[in-house]
C-alpha cells in the first residue's frame, strides 16, 4: 500500500552515493519501560514523514547512472513486532536488521522493529546509511516516543535537512588539474561499459557479504549515572575529553589482548559529527551528517592511563584541526556507478579492473582499521514520555568488514552506554575486550590524582 501523502520531493544523491550499495545499515535501540501500543508505532512513523522528508524515500537511477531520492509512491511503514521473551532478544534482531537489504527502488529506507511486552519493550530503528547517521535515528526515536504518548500534539514543524555540497560546507575539497584529468579519463572509460546495478544485484551482494561475515558478535553495556559522572569529572580534571578517555580504554584493551600481530590495529577511524560545521543550520534534521578521521593512535603499556590519554587527545585534536571533514565530496568526481561497483567487485560479483584499483586506493579491500568509534556524546533528549520511560539507548550500531572492531557510544539521561561490534572469527570473544576496557577505565577514574 502506498502512502496517501502527496509529496514532490526529488533530491539529488550526492557524495553519499558511495554508501548506496554498501551493506551498511545503521541501528539505534531504545529500551522502553511501560506499555507501548504496538499498533501505534507504524502509524506514528507514517505521520512523521511530514516532519522528516527523508524518512520515506526511494532511489531512482537515471540512464546516465545519476540518482535521486524520490518521495512519491513510497509504501507505508510496517513495523515488525515480536513478543519479548528475554533481555538480549533484541541483539538477534539487530543482526537481522544489518543483514537485510533495503528495497531501495521502492523504499522506504528506514524501518522499525518492536520487541514487545507490557512492561518493557525495545524499539529498534534501522536506516540505510546513505540517508542517515546515528544522531538522526536518535532524534527519530525521540520524536516517535513523543508522538506515541502525546498524539494530540502532532508531529511538529517540518525539519529541513540541508544537502551537504559545495554551497553548504566552509571549505570544499579540491583536486589538482592533473588529478581531475585522470579521473575524467577513468570516468569516460567506465561510462562506456554502461554497467548498472539494481536492487536485485544489491541483494546478491548483501547475501555474499553476510555469508562471509556470519560470526558477528554484538556486546552492549551501560554505566550507571554515578559512574558516568565520575568519569566526566575525572576527564575534566585531567584536561581531556570523555571521548579521549574511551579511546584510551579501548586501545588499552586491544594492547592487552592483541598486543602482537596485525599492523592495521595501529590505525583508527574516528567518526565526527558535522552538523555544527556546515554554513547552514541543521539542528535535529534526519539526514547524513557524518565524517571521519583516520588517525594512528599509539598505546604505550609503560605509561600511565592518563599520560596515554593526553597523548591521544593531542593527536586527535591536531588531526581534527588539519583535516577537511568534507573530503567525501570528492566522491562526486567519480562516476556514480563506479562507486556502486566497489563491493560487487570485492565480493566476486564483478570482474573489472577499475573498481579493484579504487578499492585498493581506498583501503576497502581488506581490514584497514583496528577500531572505529562513534561517540554521539551527551544526547539531550527526554527520558520520560508520559507513561513511558526511556531506560537505555544503544547505538549507533553498524558492522563493516573494513574496521575490525566498531564501538557506538551515547549518553542519555546521564548514563553512558556502549555497543561493541566485532567478527568473533577475527578477534575472539568480544566480551574480553569490553571487560578489559572497562577495567582500565574504572581503575583510571579511581586512582589518585
ChimeraX attribute file (.defattr): number of C-alpha atoms within 10 A of each C-alpha:
attribute: neighborCount
match mode: 1-to-1
recipient: residues
	/A:1	8
	/A:2	11
	/A:3	16
	/A:4	12
	/A:5	15
	/A:6	9
	/A:7	15
	/A:8	10
	/A:9	13
	/A:10	16
	/A:11	16
	/A:12	14
	/A:13	21
	/A:14	19
	/A:15	22
	/A:16	19
	/A:17	21
	/A:18	21
	/A:19	17
	/A:20	21
	/A:21	28
	/A:22	23
	/A:23	26
	/A:24	21
	/A:25	26
	/A:26	24
	/A:27	29
	/A:28	26
	/A:29	25
	/A:30	22
	/A:31	19
	/A:32	24
	/A:33	19
	/A:34	18
	/A:35	15
	/A:36	23
	/A:37	12
	/A:38	20
	/A:39	11
	/A:40	16
	/A:41	24
	/A:42	19
	/A:43	17
	/A:44	20
	/A:45	27
	/A:46	19
	/A:47	18
	/A:48	22
	/A:49	20
	/A:50	18
	/A:51	19
	/A:52	22
	/A:53	20
	/A:54	25
	/A:55	25
	/A:56	27
	/A:57	27
	/A:58	23
	/A:59	24
	/A:60	20
	/A:61	17
	/A:62	9
	/A:63	9
	/A:64	12
	/A:65	17
	/A:66	15
	/A:67	20
	/A:68	18
	/A:69	21
	/A:70	23
	/A:71	26
	/A:72	20
	/A:73	20
	/A:74	21
	/A:75	18
	/A:76	19
	/A:77	22
	/A:78	15
	/A:79	20
	/A:80	15
	/A:81	15
	/A:82	16
	/A:83	12
	/A:84	18
	/A:85	11
	/A:86	8
	/A:87	11
	/A:88	10
	/A:89	14
	/A:90	23
	/A:91	16
	/A:92	11
	/A:93	17
	/A:94	22
	/A:95	18
	/A:96	11
	/A:97	22
	/A:98	22
	/A:99	21
	/A:100	15
	/A:101	22
	/A:102	24
	/A:103	17
	/A:104	20
	/A:105	18
	/A:106	20
	/A:107	23
	/A:108	23
	/A:109	25
	/A:110	24
	/A:111	22
	/A:112	21
	/A:113	23
	/A:114	24
	/A:115	22
	/A:116	21
	/A:117	19
	/A:118	13
	/A:119	12
	/A:120	19
	/A:121	25
	/A:122	24
	/A:123	24
	/A:124	26
	/A:125	24
	/A:126	26
	/A:127	25
	/A:128	25
	/A:129	24
	/A:130	22
	/A:131	22
	/A:132	24
	/A:133	23
	/A:134	30
	/A:135	26
	/A:136	22
	/A:137	26
	/A:138	27
	/A:139	17
	/A:140	22
	/A:141	22
	/A:142	18
	/A:143	18
	/A:144	23
	/A:145	25
	/A:146	20
	/A:147	23
	/A:148	20
	/A:149	17
	/A:150	13
	/A:151	14
	/A:152	8
	/A:153	9
	/A:154	13
	/A:155	20
	/A:156	11
	/A:157	10
	/A:158	13
	/A:159	15
	/A:160	17
	/A:161	18
	/A:162	17
	/A:163	19
	/A:164	22
	/A:165	16
	/A:166	12
	/A:167	12
	/A:168	15
	/A:169	19
	/A:170	15
	/A:171	14
	/A:172	16
	/A:173	14
	/A:174	11
	/A:175	11
	/A:176	7
	/A:177	9
	/A:178	9
	/A:179	11
	/A:180	14
	/A:181	12
	/A:182	11
	/A:183	16
	/A:184	15
	/A:185	12
	/A:186	15
	/A:187	18
	/A:188	12
	/A:189	12
	/A:190	18
	/A:191	17
	/A:192	8
	/A:193	8
	/A:194	11
	/A:195	13
	/A:196	16
	/A:197	14
	/A:198	15
	/A:199	16
	/A:200	11
	/A:201	14
	/A:202	22
	/A:203	18
	/A:204	14
	/A:205	23
	/A:206	21
	/A:207	17
	/A:208	17
	/A:209	20
	/A:210	16
	/A:211	11
	/A:212	10
	/A:213	17
	/A:214	13
	/A:215	14
	/A:216	16
	/A:217	20
	/A:218	22
	/A:219	16
	/A:220	19
	/A:221	16
	/A:222	18
	/A:223	16
	/A:224	13
	/A:225	15
	/A:226	11
	/A:227	16
	/A:228	17
	/A:229	15
	/A:230	14
	/A:231	23
	/A:232	17
	/A:233	14
	/A:234	19
	/A:235	20
	/A:236	12
	/A:237	11
	/A:238	14
	/A:239	13
	/A:240	19
	/A:241	18
	/A:242	19
	/A:243	20
	/A:244	20
	/A:245	27
	/A:246	21
	/A:247	26
	/A:248	27
	/A:249	26
	/A:250	24
	/A:251	27
	/A:252	26
	/A:253	23
	/A:254	24
	/A:255	19
	/A:256	15
	/A:257	14
	/A:258	14
	/A:259	12
	/A:260	10
	/A:261	7
	/A:262	12
	/A:263	10
	/A:264	16
	/A:265	24
	/A:266	18
	/A:267	18
	/A:268	25
	/A:269	21
	/A:270	19
	/A:271	17
	/A:272	17
	/A:273	18
	/A:274	17
	/A:275	20
	/A:276	11
	/A:277	15
	/A:278	19
	/A:279	13
	/A:280	15
	/A:281	14
	/A:282	19
	/A:283	12
	/A:284	17
	/A:285	24
	/A:286	26
	/A:287	26
	/A:288	24
	/A:289	26
	/A:290	19
	/A:291	17
	/A:292	22
	/A:293	17
	/A:294	16
	/A:295	17
	/A:296	18
	/A:297	21
	/A:298	18
	/A:299	24
	/A:300	12
	/A:301	12
	/A:302	8
	/A:303	10
	/A:304	11
	/A:305	20
	/A:306	19
	/A:307	15
	/A:308	23
	/A:309	26
	/A:310	18
	/A:311	17
	/A:312	22
	/A:313	21
	/A:314	13
	/A:315	15
	/A:316	18
	/A:317	12
	/A:318	11
	/A:319	15
	/A:320	17
	/A:321	9
	/A:322	8
	/A:323	12
	/A:324	17
	/A:325	22
	/A:326	23
	/A:327	15
	/A:328	19
	/A:329	19
	/A:330	13
	/A:331	15
	/A:332	16
	/A:333	13
	/A:334	18
	/A:335	19
	/A:336	24
	/A:337	24
	/A:338	19
	/A:339	22
	/A:340	23
	/A:341	25
	/A:342	25
	/A:343	24
	/A:344	24
	/A:345	19
	/A:346	19
	/A:347	17
	/A:348	10
	/A:349	15
	/A:350	15
	/A:351	13
	/A:352	13
	/A:353	9
	/A:354	16
	/A:355	22
	/A:356	19
	/A:357	13
	/A:358	16
	/A:359	18
	/A:360	11
	/A:361	10
	/A:362	10
	/A:363	13
	/A:364	18
	/A:365	19
	/A:366	15
	/A:367	16
	/A:368	21
	/A:369	24
	/A:370	22
	/A:371	25
	/A:372	25
	/A:373	25
	/A:374	25
	/A:375	25
	/A:376	20
	/A:377	14
	/A:378	14
	/A:379	15
	/A:380	13
	/A:381	15
	/A:382	13
	/A:383	18
	/A:384	16
	/A:385	17
	/A:386	12
	/A:387	10
	/A:388	19
	/A:389	18
	/A:390	23
	/A:391	18
	/A:392	21
	/A:393	28
	/A:394	25
	/A:395	27
	/A:396	28
	/A:397	26
	/A:398	27
	/A:399	26
	/A:400	21
	/A:401	21
	/A:402	17
	/A:403	24
	/A:404	23
	/A:405	27
	/A:406	25
	/A:407	24
	/A:408	24
	/A:409	25
	/A:410	25
	/A:411	24
	/A:412	21
	/A:413	18
	/A:414	18
	/A:415	19
	/A:416	24
	/A:417	21
	/A:418	25
	/A:419	22
	/A:420	25
	/A:421	23
	/A:422	26
	/A:423	22
	/A:424	17
	/A:425	12
	/A:426	11
	/A:427	16
	/A:428	14
	/A:429	14
	/A:430	18
	/A:431	15
	/A:432	15
	/A:433	25
	/A:434	20
	/A:435	13
	/A:436	19
	/A:437	21
	/A:438	19
	/A:439	15
	/A:440	19
	/A:441	20
	/A:442	14
	/A:443	11
	/A:444	19
	/A:445	20
	/A:446	11
	/A:447	8
	/A:448	6
	/A:449	9
